[in-house]
């Protein structure tokens, strides 16, 4: 029988990593991002999960308020534009 690399159990062994999950999320995946980390001095937060809880909660509420304001203004403008076009 010929050698089949897909059936070789020694090729597919995984080594458990000891790095915390948060550091894995923030790991650079190419040289450009790695260079950006060097320029800025350290890895910048890419997600709200990486920010402290005292900062992420108010920031999440502020983002929600901005999104609701944007959707409300779009709905208001759509209503005003349709009001001009329809003969009521």
Secondary structure by P-SEA (a helix, b strand, c coil): ccccccccccccbbbbbcccaaaaaaccccaaaaaaaaaacccccccccccccccaaaaaaaaaaaaaaaaaaaaaaaaaaaaaaccc
